[in-house]
Amino acid sequence: MSDSAINESLIFKYIQGQCSPSEKEEILQWLAQSQENREVYFRFKALFYALKANSYAQNTHLEQSVKSFRQKTHRTNRIRTIMAISKYAAILIIAVSIPLFLWLTRSPKQEFITAQVGTNDPIKSITLNDSTKVWLNKNSKLSYPQAFTGDERLVKLEGEAYFEVKKDSQHPFKVQTPSITICVLGTSFNVKTLNNHRLTETTLAEGKVSLQKADGKNIAVMKPGEQTNFDSQTNSLTTKEVDPELYSGWRQGALLLKNVTIAEIAKVIESMYRIHVQVNTAGLESKKYNFTFHRTQPIDTVMEMLQFIAPIKYKIKDKQIHISKN
């Protein structure tokens, strides 16, 4: 079988996978006859995909193109003409395929799920798509995708949360707060935003994390047992060594305060019970205490426990607590 014995529309049907078994056999026999026939086929294929990219391969458009092609081409120089056309077809394929490829391979826009815990709500435990575990504290909000895609695992936090991150060296885990981003591979740490999200407190229990500013610049690499406080207003960072358990016990509802002053205990009570605490303990400013209580305990019980370990007295009135030296 020669080039003159093949129908161009049959070639297009074969390219589109629309041939009957007998037509497919006819095309395969024709292709096997000569290199010249195979070159003609590949030129037609290039022309077809160029037309498809340009006009979505509408049948009427293809038929018109083939008809025009026949009218302008003589049998004796068909191969030469097809080769010339296919050069432009190849250019068109490249011109159309590049933006099409970029569009098809673009990162899909992730839809975020938002979990919130109010003042009176219980602590929420969340397991993310990658098996990372998150405990979300009161007055906190966490946004995360239903499924992680792309090169990184990104979540957004306002408030306080404890993370046990599933290790995946190929896909770093990132916690984005209003002021900084914490980048990890696999580790456990506590993050808390304060002062209307101006401050971000990060406490590392195990593993390794790096802290980044909004512009992507690294500002610190933390090791276990360290706590950093970043102030976005002054652009300053402080680091100190702490007992991480004291900052993550809230997951079980326990508050473990170690080597802290009465004023520091008062701040925790304020945050926990959403009640104003006024402290007037002159002479006790430098005294340090260990104090443990559970968030489910009534405020009266907590204050009685504090009074038992420290020389203070207290008065509760109009949603305020007044603490003074006894």
C-alpha positions as a Markdown table, in Angstrom:
| # | Residue | x | y | z |
|---|---|---|---|---|
| 1 | Met | 0.0 | 0.0 | 0.0 |
| 2 | Ser | 1.4 | 3.4 | -0.9 |
| 3 | Asp | 0.7 | 7.0 | 0.2 |
| 4 | Ser | -1.6 | 7.5 | -2.8 |
| 5 | Ala | -3.8 | 4.6 | -1.6 |
| 6 | Ile | -4.5 | 6.0 | 1.9 |
| 7 | Asn | -7.3 | 8.4 | 2.8 |
| 8 | Glu | -6.3 | 11.4 | 4.9 |
| 9 | Ser | -9.5 | 11.3 | 6.9 |
| 10 | Leu | -8.7 | 7.7 | 7.9 |
| 11 | Ile | -5.4 | 8.9 | 9.3 |
| 12 | Phe | -7.2 | 11.5 | 11.4 |
| 13 | Lys | -9.7 | 8.9 | 12.6 |
| 14 | Tyr | -6.9 | 6.6 | 13.7 |
| 15 | Ile | -5.2 | 9.5 | 15.6 |
| 16 | Gln | -8.5 | 10.1 | 17.4 |
| 17 | Gly | -9.0 | 6.4 | 18.2 |
| 18 | Gln | -12.2 | 6.2 | 16.1 |
| 19 | Cys | -11.2 | 3.5 | 13.6 |
| 20 | Ser | -13.1 | 0.2 | 13.3 |
| 21 | Pro | -10.9 | -3.0 | 13.6 |
| 22 | Ser | -10.7 | -3.3 | 9.8 |
| 23 | Glu | -9.7 | 0.4 | 9.4 |
| 24 | Lys | -7.1 | 0.1 | 12.2 |
| 25 | Glu | -5.6 | -3.0 | 10.4 |
| 26 | Glu | -5.5 | -1.0 | 7.1 |
| 27 | Ile | -3.6 | 1.9 | 8.8 |
| 28 | Leu | -1.1 | -0.5 | 10.5 |
| 29 | Gln | -0.3 | -2.3 | 7.3 |
| 30 | Trp | 0.2 | 1.1 | 5.5 |
| 31 | Leu | 2.6 | 2.3 | 8.3 |
| 32 | Ala | 4.6 | -1.0 | 8.1 |
| 33 | Gln | 5.2 | -0.6 | 4.4 |
| 34 | Ser | 7.7 | 2.3 | 4.4 |
| 35 | Gln | 9.5 | 4.9 | 6.4 |
| 36 | Glu | 7.9 | 7.5 | 4.0 |
| 37 | Asn | 4.4 | 6.4 | 5.1 |
| 38 | Arg | 5.4 | 6.7 | 8.8 |
| 39 | Glu | 6.8 | 10.2 | 8.2 |
| 40 | Val | 3.5 | 11.2 | 6.6 |
| 41 | Tyr | 1.6 | 9.8 | 9.5 |
| 42 | Phe | 3.6 | 11.7 | 12.1 |
| 43 | Arg | 3.3 | 15.0 | 10.2 |
| 44 | Phe | -0.5 | 14.5 | 10.1 |
| 45 | Lys | -0.4 | 13.8 | 13.8 |
| 46 | Ala | 1.5 | 17.0 | 14.5 |
| 47 | Leu | -1.0 | 18.9 | 12.4 |
| 48 | Phe | -4.0 | 17.3 | 14.3 |
| 49 | Tyr | -2.7 | 18.3 | 17.7 |
| 50 | Ala | -1.9 | 21.8 | 16.6 |
| 51 | Leu | -5.5 | 22.1 | 15.3 |
| 52 | Lys | -6.8 | 20.5 | 18.5 |
| 53 | Ala | -4.9 | 23.0 | 20.7 |
| 54 | Asn | -6.1 | 25.9 | 18.7 |
| 55 | Ser | -9.7 | 25.0 | 18.2 |
| 56 | Tyr | -10.4 | 22.1 | 20.6 |
| 57 | Ala | -10.5 | 19.7 | 17.7 |
| 58 | Gln | -14.0 | 20.4 | 16.5 |
| 59 | Asn | -14.9 | 17.9 | 13.9 |
| 60 | Thr | -16.2 | 20.6 | 11.4 |
| 61 | His | -12.9 | 22.5 | 11.8 |
| 62 | Leu | -10.8 | 19.4 | 11.2 |
| 63 | Glu | -12.9 | 18.5 | 8.1 |
| 64 | Gln | -12.4 | 22.0 | 6.7 |
| 65 | Ser | -8.7 | 21.9 | 7.4 |
| 66 | Val | -8.3 | 18.5 | 5.6 |
| 67 | Lys | -10.4 | 19.7 | 2.7 |
| 68 | Ser | -8.3 | 22.9 | 2.4 |
| 69 | Phe | -5.2 | 20.8 | 2.7 |
| 70 | Arg | -6.3 | 18.6 | -0.2 |
| 71 | Gln | -7.1 | 21.5 | -2.4 |
| 72 | Lys | -3.7 | 23.2 | -1.9 |
| 73 | Thr | -1.6 | 20.1 | -2.2 |
| 74 | His | -0.7 | 18.0 | -5.3 |
| 75 | Arg | 0.0 | 14.3 | -4.9 |
| 76 | Thr | 3.5 | 14.6 | -6.2 |
| 77 | Asn | 4.7 | 17.0 | -3.5 |
| 78 | Arg | 2.4 | 16.1 | -0.6 |
| 79 | Ile | 5.1 | 15.0 | 1.7 |
| 80 | Arg | 7.1 | 18.2 | 1.1 |
| 81 | Thr | 4.0 | 20.3 | 1.8 |
| 82 | Ile | 3.0 | 18.4 | 4.9 |
| 83 | Met | 6.6 | 18.8 | 6.3 |
| 84 | Ala | 6.4 | 22.5 | 5.7 |
| 85 | Ile | 3.0 | 22.7 | 7.4 |
| 86 | Ser | 4.1 | 20.6 | 10.2 |
| 87 | Lys | 6.9 | 23.0 | 11.1 |
| 88 | Tyr | 4.3 | 25.6 | 11.8 |
| 89 | Ala | 2.1 | 23.1 | 13.5 |
| 90 | Ala | 5.0 | 22.2 | 15.8 |
| 91 | Ile | 5.5 | 25.9 | 16.6 |
| 92 | Leu | 1.8 | 26.2 | 17.3 |
| 93 | Ile | 1.8 | 23.2 | 19.5 |
| 94 | Ile | 4.7 | 24.6 | 21.6 |
| 95 | Ala | 3.1 | 28.1 | 21.8 |
| 96 | Val | -0.3 | 26.7 | 22.9 |
| 97 | Ser | 1.0 | 23.7 | 25.0 |
| 98 | Ile | 3.3 | 25.7 | 27.3 |
| 99 | Pro | 0.6 | 27.9 | 28.8 |
| 100 | Leu | -1.8 | 24.9 | 28.8 |
| 101 | Phe | 0.8 | 22.8 | 30.6 |
| 102 | Leu | 1.4 | 25.5 | 33.2 |
| 103 | Trp | -2.4 | 25.8 | 33.7 |
| 104 | Leu | -2.8 | 22.0 | 34.1 |
| 105 | Thr | 0.1 | 21.6 | 36.4 |
| 106 | Arg | -0.5 | 24.6 | 38.6 |
| 107 | Ser | -0.9 | 24.0 | 42.3 |
| 108 | Pro | -4.6 | 23.7 | 43.0 |
| 109 | Lys | -5.9 | 26.4 | 45.4 |
| 110 | Gln | -6.3 | 24.7 | 48.8 |
| 111 | Glu | -9.6 | 25.2 | 50.6 |
| 112 | Phe | -9.0 | 25.6 | 54.3 |
| 113 | Ile | -11.2 | 24.2 | 57.1 |
| 114 | Thr | -11.4 | 26.4 | 60.2 |
| 115 | Ala | -11.6 | 25.0 | 63.7 |
| 116 | Gln | -12.4 | 27.3 | 66.6 |
| 117 | Val | -12.6 | 26.9 | 70.4 |
| 118 | Gly | -14.4 | 29.5 | 72.4 |
| 119 | Thr | -14.0 | 30.7 | 76.0 |
| 120 | Asn | -16.4 | 28.1 | 77.3 |
| 121 | Asp | -15.7 | 25.3 | 74.9 |
| 122 | Pro | -13.6 | 22.2 | 75.7 |
| 123 | Ile | -10.1 | 21.8 | 74.3 |
| 124 | Lys | -10.3 | 20.4 | 70.8 |
| 125 | Ser | -8.2 | 17.5 | 69.5 |
| 126 | Ile | -7.7 | 17.4 | 65.7 |
| 127 | Thr | -5.9 | 14.8 | 63.5 |
| 128 | Leu | -4.8 | 16.3 | 60.2 |
| 129 | Asn | -4.7 | 14.5 | 56.9 |
| 130 | Asp | -1.0 | 13.6 | 57.4 |
| 131 | Ser | -1.7 | 12.1 | 60.8 |
| 132 | Thr | -0.3 | 15.2 | 62.6 |
| 133 | Lys | -2.1 | 15.7 | 65.9 |
| 134 | Val | -3.2 | 19.1 | 67.1 |
| 135 | Trp | -4.7 | 20.2 | 70.5 |
| 136 | Leu | -6.4 | 23.6 | 70.2 |
| 137 | Asn | -6.7 | 25.6 | 73.4 |
| 138 | Lys | -9.6 | 28.0 | 74.4 |
| 139 | Asn | -10.0 | 31.2 | 72.5 |
| 140 | Ser | -8.0 | 29.9 | 69.6 |
| 141 | Lys | -8.5 | 29.3 | 65.8 |
| 142 | Leu | -6.8 | 26.9 | 63.5 |
| 143 | Ser | -7.1 | 26.8 | 59.7 |
| 144 | Tyr | -5.9 | 23.8 | 57.8 |
| 145 | Pro | -6.5 | 22.1 | 54.4 |
| 146 | Gln | -8.7 | 19.0 | 54.1 |
| 147 | Ala | -5.7 | 17.4 | 52.4 |
| 148 | Phe | -2.2 | 18.6 | 52.1 |
| 149 | Thr | -0.9 | 19.1 | 48.5 |
| 150 | Gly | 2.3 | 20.6 | 47.1 |
| 151 | Asp | 5.7 | 20.7 | 48.7 |
| 152 | Glu | 4.7 | 21.9 | 52.2 |
| 153 | Arg | 2.1 | 21.3 | 54.9 |
| 154 | Leu | 0.8 | 24.7 | 55.9 |
| 155 | Val | -1.7 | 25.5 | 58.7 |
| 156 | Lys | -2.6 | 28.9 | 60.2 |
| 157 | Leu | -3.0 | 29.6 | 63.9 |
| 158 | Glu | -4.4 | 32.4 | 66.1 |
| 159 | Gly | -4.3 | 31.6 | 69.8 |
| 160 | Glu | -2.7 | 28.5 | 71.3 |
| 161 | Ala | -2.1 | 25.0 | 70.0 |
| 162 | Tyr | 0.1 | 22.0 | 70.7 |
| 163 | Phe | 1.4 | 20.1 | 67.7 |
| 164 | Glu | 2.8 | 16.5 | 67.4 |
| 165 | Val | 3.9 | 16.6 | 63.8 |
| 166 | Lys | 4.2 | 13.5 | 61.6 |
| 167 | Lys | 7.7 | 13.3 | 60.2 |
| 168 | Asp | 8.0 | 13.8 | 56.5 |
| 169 | Ser | 11.3 | 15.2 | 55.3 |
| 170 | Gln | 10.0 | 15.8 | 51.8 |
| 171 | His | 7.1 | 18.0 | 53.0 |
| 172 | Pro | 8.0 | 20.4 | 55.8 |
| 173 | Phe | 5.2 | 21.3 | 58.2 |
| 174 | Lys | 4.6 | 25.0 | 58.7 |
| 175 | Val | 2.5 | 26.9 | 61.3 |
| 176 | Gln | 1.8 | 30.4 | 60.2 |
| 177 | Thr | 0.9 | 32.9 | 62.9 |
| 178 | Pro | 0.1 | 36.6 | 62.3 |
| 179 | Ser | 3.7 | 37.5 | 63.0 |
| 180 | Ile | 6.0 | 34.5 | 62.2 |
| 181 | Thr | 6.0 | 31.1 | 60.6 |
| 182 | Ile | 7.3 | 28.0 | 62.5 |
| 183 | Cys | 8.9 | 25.4 | 60.1 |
| 184 | Val | 9.4 | 21.8 | 61.2 |
| 185 | Leu | 10.0 | 18.3 | 59.8 |
| 186 | Gly | 8.7 | 16.2 | 62.7 |
| 187 | Thr | 8.5 | 17.3 | 66.2 |
| 188 | Ser | 6.4 | 18.4 | 69.2 |
| 189 | Phe | 5.9 | 22.0 | 70.2 |
| 190 | Asn | 3.5 | 24.6 | 71.6 |
| 191 | Val | 2.6 | 27.9 | 69.9 |
| 192 | Lys | 0.7 | 30.7 | 71.5 |
| 193 | Thr | -0.1 | 34.2 | 70.1 |
| 194 | Leu | -0.5 | 37.0 | 72.6 |
| 195 | Asn | -1.3 | 40.8 | 72.8 |
| 196 | Asn | -3.7 | 40.8 | 69.9 |
| 197 | His | -1.3 | 38.5 | 68.0 |
| 198 | Arg | 1.6 | 40.9 | 68.3 |
| 199 | Leu | 3.6 | 38.3 | 70.2 |
| 200 | Thr | 4.3 | 34.7 | 69.3 |
| 201 | Glu | 5.5 | 32.3 | 72.0 |
| 202 | Thr | 7.0 | 29.0 | 70.8 |
| 203 | Thr | 8.0 | 26.2 | 73.2 |
| 204 | Leu | 9.8 | 23.2 | 71.7 |
| 205 | Ala | 9.4 | 19.9 | 73.5 |
| 206 | Glu | 11.3 | 17.7 | 71.0 |
| 207 | Gly | 12.8 | 17.8 | 67.5 |
| 208 | Lys | 13.9 | 20.9 | 65.8 |
| 209 | Val | 12.1 | 24.0 | 64.4 |
| 210 | Ser | 13.1 | 27.2 | 62.6 |
| 211 | Leu | 11.3 | 30.5 | 62.9 |
| 212 | Gln | 10.7 | 32.7 | 59.8 |
| 213 | Lys | 9.4 | 36.2 | 59.4 |
| 214 | Ala | 6.7 | 37.1 | 57.0 |
| 215 | Asp | 9.3 | 37.8 | 54.3 |
| 216 | Gly | 10.7 | 34.2 | 54.6 |
| 217 | Lys | 13.9 | 35.3 | 56.5 |
| 218 | Asn | 15.0 | 32.9 | 59.1 |
| 219 | Ile | 15.3 | 34.5 | 62.6 |
| 220 | Ala | 16.0 | 31.5 | 64.8 |
| 221 | Val | 16.6 | 27.7 | 65.0 |
| 222 | Met | 15.3 | 26.2 | 68.3 |
| 223 | Lys | 16.3 | 23.1 | 70.2 |
| 224 | Pro | 14.3 | 21.1 | 72.7 |
| 225 | Gly | 13.7 | 22.9 | 76.0 |
| 226 | Glu | 13.8 | 26.3 | 74.5 |
| 227 | Gln | 11.1 | 29.0 | 74.4 |
| 228 | Thr | 11.2 | 32.0 | 72.1 |
| 229 | Asn | 9.1 | 35.1 | 72.2 |
| 230 | Phe | 8.9 | 37.2 | 69.0 |
| 231 | Asp | 7.5 | 40.7 | 69.1 |
| 232 | Ser | 6.4 | 41.8 | 65.6 |
| 233 | Gln | 6.1 | 45.4 | 66.6 |
| 234 | Thr | 9.7 | 45.8 | 67.9 |
| 235 | Asn | 11.0 | 43.0 | 65.5 |
| 236 | Ser | 12.8 | 41.5 | 68.5 |
| 237 | Leu | 13.3 | 37.9 | 69.7 |
| 238 | Thr | 14.1 | 36.5 | 73.1 |
| 239 | Thr | 15.0 | 33.0 | 74.0 |
| 240 | Lys | 15.1 | 31.1 | 77.3 |
| 241 | Glu | 15.2 | 27.6 | 78.6 |
| 242 | Val | 12.0 | 26.2 | 80.1 |
| 243 | Asp | 10.3 | 23.0 | 81.1 |
| 244 | Pro | 8.1 | 22.3 | 78.0 |
| 245 | Glu | 5.7 | 20.3 | 80.1 |
| 246 | Leu | 4.7 | 23.4 | 82.0 |
| 247 | Tyr | 3.5 | 24.9 | 78.7 |
| 248 | Ser | 1.7 | 21.9 | 77.3 |
| 249 | Gly | -0.1 | 20.4 | 80.3 |
| 250 | Trp | -3.2 | 22.4 | 79.3 |
| 251 | Arg | -3.9 | 19.6 | 76.8 |
| 252 | Gln | -5.1 | 17.5 | 79.7 |
| 253 | Gly | -6.7 | 20.5 | 81.4 |
| 254 | Ala | -3.8 | 20.8 | 83.9 |
| 255 | Leu | -1.8 | 24.0 | 84.5 |
| 256 | Leu | 1.7 | 23.2 | 85.8 |
| 257 | Leu | 3.5 | 26.4 | 86.9 |
| 258 | Lys | 7.0 | 26.0 | 88.1 |
| 259 | Asn | 9.3 | 28.6 | 89.7 |
| 260 | Val | 6.9 | 31.5 | 89.0 |
| 261 | Thr | 5.9 | 34.7 | 90.9 |
| 262 | Ile | 2.5 | 35.5 | 92.3 |
| 263 | Ala | 2.2 | 38.1 | 89.4 |
| 264 | Glu | 2.9 | 35.3 | 86.9 |
| 265 | Ile | 0.4 | 33.0 | 88.5 |
| 266 | Ala | -2.2 | 35.8 | 88.4 |
| 267 | Lys | -1.7 | 36.3 | 84.6 |
| 268 | Val | -2.4 | 32.6 | 84.0 |
| 269 | Ile | -5.5 | 32.7 | 86.2 |
| 270 | Glu | -6.7 | 35.8 | 84.2 |
| 271 | Ser | -6.2 | 34.0 | 80.9 |
| 272 | Met | -7.9 | 30.8 | 82.1 |
| 273 | Tyr | -10.9 | 32.2 | 83.8 |
| 274 | Arg | -11.3 | 35.5 | 81.8 |
| 275 | Ile | -11.4 | 37.5 | 85.0 |
| 276 | His | -9.3 | 40.6 | 85.9 |
| 277 | Val | -6.7 | 40.0 | 88.7 |
| 278 | Gln | -5.2 | 42.9 | 90.6 |
| 279 | Val | -2.0 | 42.1 | 92.5 |
| 280 | Asn | -0.6 | 44.1 | 95.4 |
| 281 | Thr | 2.0 | 41.9 | 97.0 |
| 282 | Ala | 4.8 | 44.3 | 97.9 |
| 283 | Gly | 7.7 | 42.3 | 99.4 |
| 284 | Leu | 6.8 | 39.1 | 97.5 |
| 285 | Glu | 7.9 | 40.2 | 94.0 |
| 286 | Ser | 11.0 | 38.0 | 94.0 |
| 287 | Lys | 9.5 | 35.0 | 95.7 |
| 288 | Lys | 9.0 | 32.0 | 93.4 |
| 289 | Tyr | 6.5 | 29.1 | 93.7 |
| 290 | Asn | 5.4 | 25.9 | 92.1 |
| 291 | Phe | 1.6 | 25.8 | 91.5 |
| 292 | Thr | -0.6 | 23.3 | 89.8 |
| 293 | Phe | -4.4 | 23.4 | 89.2 |
| 294 | His | -6.9 | 22.0 | 86.8 |
| 295 | Arg | -9.0 | 24.2 | 84.5 |
| 296 | Thr | -12.2 | 22.5 | 85.6 |
| 297 | Gln | -11.7 | 23.6 | 89.2 |
| 298 | Pro | -13.8 | 26.6 | 90.4 |
| 299 | Ile | -12.0 | 29.9 | 90.8 |
| 300 | Asp | -12.7 | 29.9 | 94.5 |
| 301 | Thr | -10.9 | 26.5 | 94.9 |
| 302 | Val | -7.9 | 27.7 | 92.9 |
| 303 | Met | -7.5 | 30.8 | 95.0 |
| 304 | Glu | -7.8 | 28.8 | 98.2 |
| 305 | Met | -5.0 | 26.5 | 96.9 |
| 306 | Leu | -2.8 | 29.5 | 96.1 |
| 307 | Gln | -3.5 | 30.9 | 99.5 |
| 308 | Phe | -2.3 | 27.7 | 101.0 |
| 309 | Ile | 1.2 | 27.8 | 99.4 |
| 310 | Ala | 1.8 | 31.6 | 99.5 |
| 311 | Pro | 1.3 | 34.3 | 102.2 |
| 312 | Ile | -1.5 | 36.0 | 100.4 |
| 313 | Lys | -5.2 | 36.9 | 100.9 |
| 314 | Tyr | -7.7 | 37.5 | 98.2 |
| 315 | Lys | -11.2 | 39.0 | 97.5 |
| 316 | Ile | -13.5 | 38.2 | 94.6 |
| 317 | Lys | -15.9 | 41.0 | 93.7 |
| 318 | Asp | -17.6 | 42.1 | 90.4 |
| 319 | Lys | -15.7 | 39.6 | 88.3 |
| 320 | Gln | -12.4 | 40.9 | 89.7 |
| 321 | Ile | -9.9 | 39.3 | 92.1 |
| 322 | His | -7.8 | 41.4 | 94.4 |
| 323 | Ile | -4.7 | 39.7 | 95.8 |
| 324 | Ser | -2.6 | 41.2 | 98.6 |
| 325 | Lys | 0.1 | 40.2 | 101.0 |
| 326 | Asn | -1.2 | 38.5 | 104.2 |
